[in-house]
Amino acid sequence: MVGCEEVFKKILDQLTQQSTKRRQVVSVVGMGGIGKTTLAHKVYEHPSITSHFDKRAWVSVSQKHSKEQMLQSLIGGVIGASRAELHKQRTDQLAERLRKYLKEQRYLIVIDDIWSEEAWDSVQRCFPDDNNGSRILLTSRLKEVAKYASSGNYIINMPFLDAGESWSLYCKVFGKIEFPSKFEQIGRDVVKKCNGLPLAITIVASLLSKTEQNEEKWKNVAKSVTDGSNDACSRILYLSYNQLSHHLKACFLYFGTFEEDYEIPVKKLVRLWAADGFLSTVKHVNIEKVAMECLQDLVDRSLVIVSKQSYNGKMKRIRIHDLLRDLCLNEAKRENLLNVFGYEKLPWKSQHLFTGFITQISFDHLFSHFKLLRLVDIECGLYSDQYVALTVLTNLVHLRYFALTVLSSSIGDDASFRVKLFEHRNMQSFIVRGKSKLGQLFIET
């Protein structure tokens, strides 16, 4: 965090001040990449916040909001309930349950990256006002949405970094403050073109830190940032992407397959990269080590964010900024690497990844159109005493990766799920999880 100290203190004060007992909405507004989510995270985890509020919950909304998913995330944050436990409940039941848990509690709700008035309307009635100092912290790129949710009060505009703050952030990325004069001047020129946007500064600084300290090469980077008619942030994002090696580009674009704001398990990502042949193998070096080196390279370039580490410091979960995810989707589509569709718009010719949450639809009908599939990742809702047979996989002879997660909060002893495989000689990963009580699971080969 650079240059946000005053805004940070102001938000803390508005969330914890006791002069206003009524429930209040505090809105933080600014363009993508300016640091709204980072600031909100810092506030959310601050000791004065964790000690002040009885309950806290965080939900990321993004452009395509789902009321059901928003409620599930909020309830999960308040009481620690799992998606498997909640997915069977109707939306109105979820809303009433959330309101019940928050009643008479002093709570803080963070609604991150909200894009529409409708998204706010869909959940605002779930937040009771018990005149006890409860607060809602909202971030958005749209001032109109922030005004609507907060009734015009407590709107904070995220400032751009000034010249000094921008240079300070640049130096933090490099991990040093002194540079040879000619390289310092190039760096200052590049930082100036970032117009005080933290994401752009971080990425371009990461790029230069991995570029050989050669004056001509640095000047080429600086020239690329200033060329063209697009905005500086887009140019910098694409410049950093274009500097990647061929196999790293493919690995990076793969992040477009995951939902916006999704925290990606590193183990899952490694298996997917391997199954799709993105990892070049080196003699006597296992594929997991190659994958972690690739991932670390993307982290070092500030293209990927580590969101959770294991006890020994290893990367456990990662995420990607939504501006970079947009770049992944655009480039992957242009390169014909992948497309991301809802079920109603599925392409019937695909070799890559099908991933989604499936309830009550015909598996045979779905996968009969995807005979070239190499990767399948399914979350399936299974209800009490229901029998589901997945036999069409026998036709997917190119299948390398298969993952099945069966979700339900209450399954009877007679419920069963049958998966039939046949001559899948290319299979590398076969993963079956049950996030509930499952009567019977049959794997036939």
N, C-alpha and C positions, 0 to 999 in steps of 0.2 A: 504494500500500500504506500503510494507516494502522492502527496498533494491533497489528501482527503481528510486531514486531521480535523479541520474545523467542521466539515460536514459530518464526520463521524461523531464528534462531541454533540453536535446539534441533534442528531438522530437519537443518541442515547438519552439526552435530556428530555426530548419529546416523548420517548417511550416510557420513561420511568418517573417523570414528574408527577407529583401527587395533587397539584392544583386543579386538575381536571379528572374527575372520577369516571365520567361517561366514557364509553367505548369510543376510541378515536382511530381513524385511518391516517397513517403517515405515508405519503407517496414520494418515491424517489424516481425522477424522470431524467432520461438521457439517451443518447444514441447507442446503438450496439457497439460493444468494445470499449465503452468508456469506464467500465468498472462497477456497474450497479450491483451485479450479483456478488462480486468479490467483497464489496463493502457490506452488503446485507449479510453475508456469511460471517464476516468479522463481528458485526453487531450481534448476530444470533448466538454466537458462541462466547460472547464476552461475559466474564464472571458476574458483572453487575446485572446482566440480563437473566442469566440462568438462576441467580438467587432471588430475583425480584418476582418472577412469574411462576405460578403453580404448574402451568401446562404450556408447552411450546410445540408448534408443528410447522413444517415447511412444505410448500407445494410449488412445483414449477409448472407453469401453464402453457407457455409457448403459443404458436399461432393456431394450431388445431387442438383446441381444448375439448376435453371430455368431462362432463360433470361427474360421471361415475368414477373416473380415474382420479379426479381432483379430490373427491370425498374419500376414496380409499386411501390416498396418500395422507390426507389430513388425519383420518382416524388412526392410521398406522403410526403417525407421529405422536398422537395424543396418548394412545394406549398400547402401542407396539403390536397391533394386530397384523397378521400376514394377509397377502392378497388372496391366498387360498381360503382363508377364513371368511373373507368379505365378498368374494366375487359372486356368491349365490344370492346375496341380498339385493332387493330392488333399490333403485336410486332413492326413492322416498324413504325407505327404511334406513339407508345409509345417512341421509340428511338428518333424520330424527335422532339417530344414534349419536352422531357428532354433536348435535345441539345438547343432548342429554349429558354427554361427557364434559362439555364445556360449562354447563350450568353451574353457577355459584363459584366458578374457578376464575382466578385472574390469569388470563392467557395471553400469549403472543402468537399470532399467526403471521407467517411470511408468505405472501403470494408473489412469486418471482416471475417476471417477464410476462405480464398479462397484456393481451392485445385487444380486447374488446369489452364493451360495456356489458354484453350478454354474458361473458364469462364471470364477471363480478356479480351480476344479477342472479346467476344460477346457484351461487353459494352464500350470498351475504346473509340470508335469513337463518343460516345455521350458526351464526355468531351472536350469542345472546349478549345483551347489554344489562349487566347486573350492577352497574354503577360502582364498580370495584377497581377501575383502572386498567381494564383489558385494552390491548392495542393490536392493530393490524398494520404490518409493514408491507407496502406494495411497491414493486418496481415495474416500470413500463417505459417503452420507447415513445409512447403516445401521450402527450400532455392532456388531451381531451379525455382519455380513459382515466387518467389519474385524477383529474378534476371531478369527474363523474363519481368515482368511488369515494373520494374524500370530501365531497361537497365544497370543494374549493379551498379547504383548510389544510395546513400542514403539507404543502407541496414543496419539495426540495429539488432544485435543478442541479444535477451533477455537473461540476465545472470541468472544462478542459484543463489540462496541465499548462502552466505557464512555461516560459523558456527554461528557467532554472530547474523546475520540477521535472520537465521532460528530460533534460540532460542528466539529472540525478537518477531517474529510472533507467536510462540508457547505461549509465555506469554500474548500476546494481546488477543488470543482466550480465555485463562483462565481468563483474566481481573486482573491478579496479577503478581508480579515478584518474590515473595518469596515462597518457598516450603520447607517442611521438607527435610533434606539432602538425605534420601534414595529415596524419590519420585522425587526429582530433578534429581538424577543420572539416574533413570529409564527413566524419560522424555528426558534427554539429549541423552541417548542411542537410544531411539526411533526416535528422531528428526534427529540424525545422519544418520539413515537408510533411511530417506526420501530423502537424496541426494540433498537437497536444492530446492525441488519442492514445491512451495507454496500450491497447492491444496492438496497434500499428508499431509503436515504439518498441515494445517487447519483442515482436517478431522480427523486425528489421535488425535490432541489436543482436538477437540470437543468430540471425543469418550472417552478419558481419563477424561475429565471434567465431564462427566456424569457417570463415573464409581466410585463406592465406593472406598474411599481412604484406600484400603487394599493392603498391599504390594504384597501378592500373586496374587491378581487379576490384579494388574498393571503389574506384571512380566509376567503373561499369555498373556496380550495384547502385550507386548514387544516381547515375544517369537513368537506370531502369525505373527508379522510384519516381523520377520527375517527368519521364516521357509519357505521352498518351493523354487522352482527354478524360479518362475515368477518374473517380475520386482516389485520393491518396491511399486510403485503407485498402480498397480493392486491389490496387496496383501492388501494394506491399504483400498482401496475402498471396496473390498469384506469383509474384516474384519469388517468394520463399518456396512455393510449391514447385515452380519450374526449376529450381536449383536442386531438387531431389534427384537421386539416381532412379533408373527405370523401375527397379524392384521396390524401392521405397515409395514411389508414386502409387504403385498398385496397392501396397499395404495401407497407405494413407487414405486412398479413395475408398477403401473398404469400410471406413468409419461411417460412410453414408448409409450403410445397411441398418444401422442402429437408430432407434427412435431419438428424437431431440431430447436433450438433457438426461439421457440414459447413462447410468454409471456402468461401464462395461467391465465384466470380469476378465482379468488378464489371461487366465487359463483358457477361457472360452475363445478369446481372440486368437491366441496362439494356435489352437486346434483348427480354427477356421482358415487362418493364413496357410497353415500346412496343407489342409485338405484341398485348397484351391491352387496349390503349387506356387505361391508367391515367395516362398523362402528358398533362396539358393543354398544348397548344402555345401559344406566344406568338409573335406576328409578329416575324420576323427573328431569332428565337432557335432554335438547332437543338435537337433533341429530347434529344441527349446532355447538353447543358448543363442542360436542365430536369431530367433524371434525376439528375444529380450534385448539383443544388441540393436536390432532394427527399431524396437519400441523406444529404447533409451535415446536413440538418435532423434526420433520425432519429439520426444520430451525435451531434449536439449535445444531443439529448434523452436520451442514454445508452441508447437502445433498441437500438442496433446498435453493434458493436465492430469497429474496424479491426484486422485481424489481420496484414495485410501491405501495405506501401507500395512504390511504384516508386522508382527512384533519385531522381526529382525531387519526391518527397513526395506523389504522387497515390495515392488509394486503389486498391489492386489486388485485395485479397481482404478479405471481411468475414465476420463470424459473429454469431450471436445467442445469448443465454443461454437455456438450455433451459426456464426458467420463462416467459420471454417467448414462446418457441416454443409452449409449451402454450397460452398466451393466444391466439396466432395461430390455432392449430388449432380451439380452442373457438369463437372469434368467427367465423372463416371458415365453419365448419360451420353456425353459427346464422344467418349472413347468406346462406347458400347460395352462397357465393363459390367454395369448393373443398372437396373431401374428399380425404384421403390414405388409400389402401388398398394392401394387398398384392395381388398378381395374383389370388390365390384369392378375393378379396372385391371385385373391381372392380365399380363401378357401371356399368350399361350405358347410362346416359344422362349425358353429360358434355359441357361446352363448353370446358373449360379444359385442364389440363395432364396428359398422361400421361408419366411419367418412370420409368425402371427399367432393370434389367440383364436382358437377355433371352438365353437360350441354348436352342436346340433346341425352340422352340415355334412354332406356326403364326402367322406375321404376319397372313395373310389372316383367320384366325379371330379374332384379337385385335382388329384395327382395323375389321372389318366391323360391330362393335357401337358404334363411336364416330364416326358420320357427321357430328356437329356439332363435332368437334374443331377447335380453332384453333391449339393448340400441341402439338407432339410432340417429345420428347427421349428418345432411345434409346441405351443402350449394349448392343452385341450381341457375343456370343462367336462367332467363326467359326473352324472347325477346318480342318485340312489338306485341300486338294482339295475343300472343300465349296462347293456352289453355293446361294446364297440369293437369292430374287427377292422384292422388296417392291413389289407392283403395286397393292395395295389403296388406296394413297395417292391414286390417281386419283379415288376417290370422296369424298375429304375436300376439298370445294370451298371450305370456309371456312378452310383452313389458312393461317396467317400465319407460323408459326415452325416450322422443321423442323431438328433436329440429330441427326446419326447419328455415333456413335463405334464403330468396329470394333476389338475387342480380340482379340489372340492373340499368343502367344509364338513360334509357328512355323506359318507358312502357306505352302503350296506354291504354285508358279507357276500351277497350274490353279485355285486357289481364286478365286471371284469373287462379287461382290455387285452386284445389279442393282436400281436404284431407278427407278421409272417415275412421272412426273408428267404432269398433264394440266390445262390451263386453270386454274392456280392464280394467278388474278389478284390475290389478296389477299396473296400471299407477300411477306414483308418480310425474313426472315432464312432463309438456306439454308446449313447448316454440315455438312460431312462431314469427319471426322477418322479417320485410321488410325494407331493406336498399335502398329503392327507392320508386317511385310512383307505387303502385300496384292497378290495376283496381278493381279486386274483389278477395276475399279470402273466400272460403267456407269450413266450418268444419262440417261434417256430423257424427252423432252418431246413 
